[in-house]
Amino acid sequence: KWFGFLGALRNVGFAVGGLAAGLALTIGTRVAFDTVVAVNAASYLAALLLLLAVPETRPGHAPALPGTWGTVLADARYRLLVVNQLGYSLSMMVLNFAIPVYAVTMLGLPGWLTGAVFTINTVMVGFGQGLVVKGMTGRVRWRILVAAQVAFGVSFVVLWGAGGATPWFATALVLLGGIVYTGGEL
C-alpha cells in the first residue's frame, strides 16, 4: 500500500517538474533554465528538512554475520537478479534523462513534448500504481520484473522508430513510446 502511495506521490512531483522543464525548454532562455534549477534545489532542501524532522527509530546495531563477496557472487540466481535489477534501474532513468535529450536534441521536436510525456507518465502512474501493486499480490516478483523489462524494450524500439519519421509522426511515436514505457514502470 505504501509503495503504491509513494510511487504516486513521487510522480506528482515528476508531473510538476516535467511541465516546468517542458516550459523552460520551450522558452529556451538562461533565466528559464536557472529558475528550474533553483526551484529544484529548493525542493531538495525542503525534502532534507522534512527528513531531519523524522525521529530516530532504528534498534541497536546487530553484529555482522561472517561471509565474503565470493559467497554472494557464487549464487547464480542472485547474479541474475542483480543483472535484472540493474537493467530495471537504468531503464527507470530513461524517462528523466534520455527521452528529453533524444526528443529535443536528436529528433528536433519541440520542448513541450517532453513535458507532455512526463505528464502522461505521472497521470498513468498516479492512477495506476496502486491498482498494479494490488494486482501484484501473490504473483512471482521476478516475472513482474521481466514483464517490466519487456515493456521497456518495446518502448525503446518505438522511440527508435521515431528517428526517421516526419515531425508529426515522430511526436506521436514519442508519446506512444512514453505510454509503453510507463507500462514498464508500473
N, C-alpha and C positions, 0 to 999 in steps of 0.2 A: 504494500500500500504506500509506504513512504517513498520507495524507489520511483513509483509512477508519479507521485506528487512532486518530488524533487526534480524529476526529468521535465515535467510540465512547467514548473516554475523557472527552471533554467532556460527553457525555450521561450518563455515570455520575455526574459532578458535578451535572448538572441533576436527575437522579433523586433524589439525596440532598437537594439543595436544595428540590426540588419537594415531597418528602414533609415536610420540615421546615416549608416555607411553608404547606402544607395543614394541618399540625398546629397551627401558630401561628394560622391563620385560624379553625380550629375552636375553639381555646382562647379566642382573642379578647381577651387581656389585653395591657396595655402591656409587661409583663415578657416575655411570649412574643415580641412583635414586636421588642423591644430585643435579646433573645437571638439571634434570627435575624440582625439587623443586625450584632451583634458577631461572630458566627461567620463571617458573610460577609466582614466586614472582615479578620478573621484569615486567611481563605483567600486574600484578595488579597495580604496581607503575605507569606504563605508563598510564593505564586507569584512575587512580586518577589524574594525571597531566592533562590529557585531560578534565576531568570533572571540575577541578578547573579553567580551561580556559573558561568555558561556563559562559556568563554573567547572572546575576540575572534577571528574567523576571516575577516573581510572583507578582500579585496585593497585595494590603494591606490585612491584616488578617481580615477575616469576623468573627463576633461574633458567638459563638456556639449556636446551637438550643437546647432547653431542650429535654431531653429524658433519658431513662435508658436502661441498658442491658436487663431488663425484657421485654421491648417493642420489642426489636430486636429479642430476643430468642423466643418470643411468636409466631412469624411468621413461620409457618411450612414449607412453600415453601422456605423461606430463609435458614432455617436449612438444608433442603435437598440440596440446592445449596452449602452451606458450606461443607457438607459431600462429595458431588461430587467433589468439587474443591480440598478438602484435598486429596482425592484419586488420582485425576489427578496430583496434585503437587508432591505427594510421588512417583507416577509412573514415573514422569519425571526425578527423581533422580536415577532410577534403572540402566539406561544405564551407568551413570558415576561411580556408586559405586558398585551395587550388581552384575551386569553381569561380570565385570572383575574378581571380587573375586570368584564368582561362577565358572566361566570357568577355571581359572588358579588353584585356591586352591582346590575347591571341586571336579572338574572333572579331574584335572591334565592335562589340554590341554595346548598347547604352548602359550607363551605370545603374539606372533604376532596375534593370533586370536582376542584378544580384540582390537588391533589397526585396524584390518580388519572390525570388527563390527562398530567401531566408524566411519571409513572411509565410509562404505556403508551408515550409517545413515546420515552423513553430506552431502554426494553427493545427496541422496534422498531428504533431506530437502532443500539443496541448489537449486536443480532444481524443486522441487515440492511445496515448501512453498507458493510461490506467486500464483501458479495455484490453490492451495487449498483455500487460503484466498479469491481469486477472486470467486471461486465456492461457498464459504460460504455466499456470499452476498444474502440477502433475506431469508436465512434459519433461523430456530429456533435454537438459540445457545445451549439450554440445550440438544437438540437431538444430536448435534455435540459432546458435552461433553460425552454423554452416548455412542455414537459410538466409541469415543476415548477410553473410559474405557473398552469396549468390546474388542477392538483390543489389548489393554494392557493385558487383561486377557487371551486372546488366545495366545499371545506371551509368557506369563508366563507358560502356560501349555506346549507349545512347548519346552521351556527351561527346564522345569521339566522333560520332556521325555528324555532329553539328559543324565540324571543321570545314567541310567543303560545301556546305549548304548556303542558300541565299540568306540574307539577314533575317527576313521574316521567318523562314523555316528553321534557321539556327536558333532564333529566340524560342520558338515552340519546342524544339528539341531540348534546349537547356531547361525550360520549365518542366518538360516531361522527365528529363533526367533527374531533376531535383525531387520530383514526386516519387520516382522509383527509388532514389537514394534514401528518401525518408522512410520508405518501407523497410529498408535495411536497418535504419536507425531505430525504428520502433521495435 
